[in-house]
Amino acid sequence: MKYINAAEILPKQLLKELQTYIEGSVLYVPKVSTKKEWGAMSGARTFYQERNKDIQKRFHEGYSIDVLSEQYGLAYSTIKKIIYK
C-alpha cells in the first residue's frame, strides 16, 4: 500500500474539510467496488433463479417434494427451501 500526502493531490477546500475530521493521521480510502454479484458473468445466477421458479410452479401444480427432488437431483431439504422461500 502506497501512502500519498493529501495536500499534494486534493483540492484545498476538500483538504480543509477532511482536516476537521482527521488531522495528522493516516486515512484509508477504499477502492470503488467493481465486483459483480455471484453468477452475473457466467449466467449461473439466472439459471438457478429460473430453475427455482420452475420448481415452485410445479409444486403449486401438485408435484410432491419427493418427485421434484428426484427430477432435479436435489435433496429433499433443498427442494423445501426453494419452495418455502
Disulfide bonds with the S-S distance in Angstrom:
none
